[in-house]
Amino acid sequence: MSRSLPLETNMKWGLVFGAVLAFSGAAHADSIPRYDPPGYCSKVSEVSGGSRTIYNGCLSMEQEAYNTLKSSWSQIAESAKRYCDEVARSSDSSYSILKGCIDMEAKASSSEPEFRY
């Protein structure tokens, strides 16, 4: 005969589990996203007939963008991280695109245009 836990106990465990998931998500948001640069660069290279020159250049650009982002990730605004990660993921997950987006967001945040009539 199986005994089920009271509803109140199940709800408590659900809240504990949800809190653990939320905390692990918050901790993960603080680390740079994990993309697949070799996969991305293979797709870029395929557009040009599978050029190794294009692939190697792409991989170098991805590495440079990743290294730059990694060293400054903690200083980037959370809203820019979230938005630009979405942009990068919609473009086959590129660190170069992520960095370009973050650079543009930082520039836009530092200067607001004035509208004139």
Residue frames relative to the residue before (quaternion, step in Angstrom):
aa qw qx qy qz dx dy dz
M 1.0000 0.0000 0.0000 0.0000 0.00 0.00 0.00
S 0.2601 -0.7819 0.5454 0.1533 3.59 -0.72 0.99
R 0.2409 -0.7510 0.5997 0.1354 3.50 -1.09 0.79
S 0.2301 -0.7666 0.5801 0.1507 3.57 -0.78 0.92
L 0.5190 -0.6316 0.4829 0.3140 3.52 -1.18 0.65
P 0.5744 -0.5820 0.4332 0.3791 3.57 -1.08 0.61
L 0.6599 -0.5351 0.3691 0.3767 3.55 -1.18 0.64
E 0.6382 0.5420 -0.3263 0.4387 3.58 0.96 -0.84
T 0.6528 0.5000 -0.3100 0.4773 3.61 0.97 -0.81
N 0.6420 0.5188 -0.3197 0.4653 3.58 0.96 -0.85
M 0.6529 0.5118 -0.3147 0.4613 3.59 0.97 -0.83
K 0.6349 0.5271 -0.3334 0.4560 3.59 0.99 -0.80
W 0.6703 0.4853 -0.3013 0.4738 3.58 0.91 -0.89
G 0.6197 0.5407 -0.3354 0.4595 3.57 1.08 -0.70
L 0.6555 0.5004 -0.3057 0.4758 3.58 1.00 -0.81
V 0.6390 0.5148 -0.3258 0.4697 3.58 0.98 -0.84
F 0.6621 0.5045 -0.3029 0.4641 3.58 0.89 -0.94
G 0.6541 0.5141 -0.3058 0.4630 3.60 0.97 -0.87
A 0.6473 0.5146 -0.3197 0.4626 3.59 0.99 -0.80
V 0.6362 0.5200 -0.3286 0.4657 3.58 1.00 -0.81
L 0.6573 0.5024 -0.3088 0.4692 3.58 0.95 -0.87
A 0.6536 0.5100 -0.3166 0.4609 3.59 0.93 -0.86
F 0.6642 0.4995 -0.3107 0.4614 3.58 0.94 -0.85
S 0.6691 0.4841 -0.3171 0.4663 3.59 0.91 -0.83
G 0.6225 0.5271 -0.3407 0.4676 3.61 1.10 -0.61
A 0.6505 0.5078 -0.3150 0.4689 3.57 1.00 -0.81
A 0.6469 0.5012 -0.3252 0.4738 3.59 0.97 -0.76
H 0.6569 0.5144 -0.3137 0.4534 3.58 1.00 -0.80
A 0.6127 0.5699 -0.3524 0.4192 3.59 1.05 -0.71
D 0.6392 0.5404 -0.3191 0.4445 3.56 1.20 -0.48
S 0.6768 0.4471 -0.3030 0.5002 3.60 1.21 -0.20
I 0.6023 -0.5776 0.4125 0.3653 3.55 -1.15 0.66
P 0.5457 -0.6314 0.4267 0.3485 3.63 -0.93 0.78
R 0.3594 -0.7095 0.5637 0.2229 3.56 -1.20 0.56
Y 0.0350 -0.7835 0.6200 -0.0232 3.56 -0.64 1.18
D 0.4368 -0.6666 0.5355 0.2796 3.57 -1.35 -0.04
P 0.1844 -0.8333 0.5105 0.1054 3.62 0.26 1.22
P 0.6478 0.4958 -0.3638 0.4496 3.68 0.83 -0.70
G 0.6504 0.5081 -0.3175 0.4669 3.61 1.00 -0.78
Y 0.6432 0.5184 -0.3121 0.4691 3.55 0.97 -0.90
C 0.7084 0.4659 -0.2687 0.4571 3.58 0.81 -0.98
S 0.5757 0.5550 -0.3816 0.4636 3.60 1.15 -0.47
K 0.6530 0.5051 -0.3114 0.4706 3.58 0.98 -0.84
V 0.6400 0.5139 -0.3211 0.4725 3.58 0.99 -0.85
S 0.6679 0.5146 -0.2882 0.4539 3.57 0.95 -0.93
E 0.6262 0.5632 -0.3323 0.4245 3.59 1.02 -0.80
V 0.5854 0.5801 -0.3657 0.4325 3.59 1.12 -0.64
S 0.7518 0.3406 -0.1939 0.5303 3.58 1.10 -0.68
G 0.6903 -0.5108 0.2825 0.4275 3.58 1.06 0.67
G 0.6437 -0.5526 0.3272 0.4161 3.61 1.15 0.40
S 0.2298 0.8124 -0.5049 0.1796 3.58 1.17 0.56
R 0.3965 -0.7051 0.5404 0.2313 3.58 -0.88 1.00
T 0.5861 0.5689 -0.3710 0.4417 3.60 1.11 -0.62
I 0.6631 0.4876 -0.2944 0.4856 3.56 0.93 -0.91
Y 0.6479 0.5223 -0.3177 0.4544 3.60 0.90 -0.90
N 0.6933 0.4793 -0.2829 0.4578 3.59 0.78 -1.01
G 0.6525 0.5086 -0.3090 0.4691 3.58 0.99 -0.83
C 0.6369 0.5249 -0.3122 0.4704 3.55 1.02 -0.85
L 0.6726 0.4972 -0.3028 0.4569 3.58 0.86 -0.92
S 0.6273 0.5251 -0.3287 0.4719 3.59 1.06 -0.73
M 0.6562 0.5039 -0.3051 0.4716 3.59 0.99 -0.85
E 0.6430 0.5187 -0.3173 0.4657 3.56 1.00 -0.82
Q 0.6528 0.5146 -0.3118 0.4602 3.59 0.97 -0.85
E 0.6560 0.5123 -0.3066 0.4618 3.57 0.95 -0.90
A 0.6587 0.4976 -0.3065 0.4738 3.59 0.94 -0.89
Y 0.6464 0.5200 -0.3189 0.4583 3.59 0.94 -0.87
N 0.6642 0.5132 -0.3103 0.4463 3.59 0.86 -0.94
T 0.6504 0.5111 -0.3067 0.4708 3.58 1.00 -0.86
L 0.6790 0.4867 -0.2882 0.4679 3.58 0.89 -0.94
K 0.6336 0.5563 -0.3349 0.4205 3.56 0.95 -0.87
S 0.7062 0.4683 -0.2687 0.4580 3.57 0.95 -0.86
S 0.7757 0.3280 -0.1830 0.5072 3.62 1.14 -0.46
W 0.3574 0.7941 -0.4514 0.1946 3.61 1.28 -0.09
S 0.6825 0.5056 -0.3058 0.4303 3.61 0.89 -0.85
Q 0.6831 0.4766 -0.2936 0.4691 3.63 1.17 -0.40
I 0.5587 0.6133 -0.3857 0.4037 3.61 1.26 -0.16
A 0.5412 -0.6320 0.4535 0.3194 3.57 -0.98 0.88
E 0.5646 -0.6286 0.4247 0.3252 3.57 -0.98 0.92
S 0.6432 0.5272 -0.3348 0.4429 3.59 0.95 -0.82
A 0.6513 0.4976 -0.3129 0.4800 3.60 1.02 -0.76
K 0.6152 0.5452 -0.3464 0.4520 3.60 1.00 -0.77
R 0.6930 0.4791 -0.2845 0.4573 3.57 0.80 -1.02
Y 0.6843 0.4930 -0.2889 0.4529 3.56 0.81 -1.04
C 0.7248 0.4529 -0.2559 0.4518 3.57 0.77 -1.02
D 0.5809 0.5451 -0.3786 0.4713 3.60 1.14 -0.50
E 0.6354 0.5161 -0.3237 0.4745 3.59 1.01 -0.79
V 0.6431 0.5158 -0.3162 0.4694 3.57 0.97 -0.87
A 0.6796 0.4916 -0.2912 0.4600 3.59 0.85 -0.98
R 0.6649 0.4995 -0.3100 0.4607 3.60 0.93 -0.83
S 0.6563 0.4953 -0.3215 0.4697 3.60 1.05 -0.64
S 0.6953 0.3964 -0.2533 0.5434 3.58 1.32 -0.21
D 0.6639 -0.5393 0.2770 0.4378 3.59 1.02 0.87
S 0.5647 -0.6666 0.3601 0.3273 3.60 1.14 0.67
S 0.2395 0.7726 -0.5341 0.2458 3.52 0.32 1.34
Y 0.4302 -0.6887 0.5212 0.2627 3.58 -0.91 0.92
S 0.6045 0.5523 -0.3610 0.4463 3.60 1.07 -0.61
I 0.6620 0.4787 -0.2981 0.4938 3.57 0.99 -0.81
L 0.6177 0.5390 -0.3362 0.4636 3.59 1.01 -0.79
K 0.6789 0.4841 -0.2868 0.4717 3.59 0.86 -0.95
G 0.6494 0.5183 -0.3209 0.4547 3.60 0.91 -0.86
C 0.6530 0.5062 -0.3058 0.4731 3.56 0.97 -0.85
I 0.6672 0.4943 -0.3055 0.4661 3.59 0.88 -0.91
D 0.6231 0.5300 -0.3381 0.4653 3.59 1.02 -0.76
M 0.6754 0.4867 -0.2950 0.4689 3.60 0.92 -0.89
E 0.6381 0.5203 -0.3251 0.4653 3.59 1.01 -0.77
A 0.6470 0.5119 -0.3198 0.4659 3.59 0.97 -0.83
K 0.6574 0.5028 -0.3085 0.4689 3.57 0.97 -0.86
A 0.6606 0.5047 -0.3058 0.4642 3.59 0.95 -0.87
S 0.6513 0.5234 -0.3166 0.4490 3.60 1.06 -0.70
S 0.7048 0.4845 -0.2655 0.4451 3.55 1.09 -0.69
S 0.7940 0.1506 -0.1072 0.5791 3.60 1.20 -0.21
E 0.1286 -0.7889 0.5992 0.0456 3.53 -0.72 1.09
P 0.4047 -0.7274 0.4921 0.2549 3.58 -0.71 1.03
E 0.3558 -0.7112 0.5628 0.2256 3.52 -1.18 0.53
F 0.3107 -0.7399 0.5662 0.1880 3.55 -0.91 0.91
R 0.0942 -0.8028 0.5884 0.0217 3.55 -0.89 0.98
Y 0.2972 -0.7330 0.5851 0.1790 3.54 -1.10 0.76
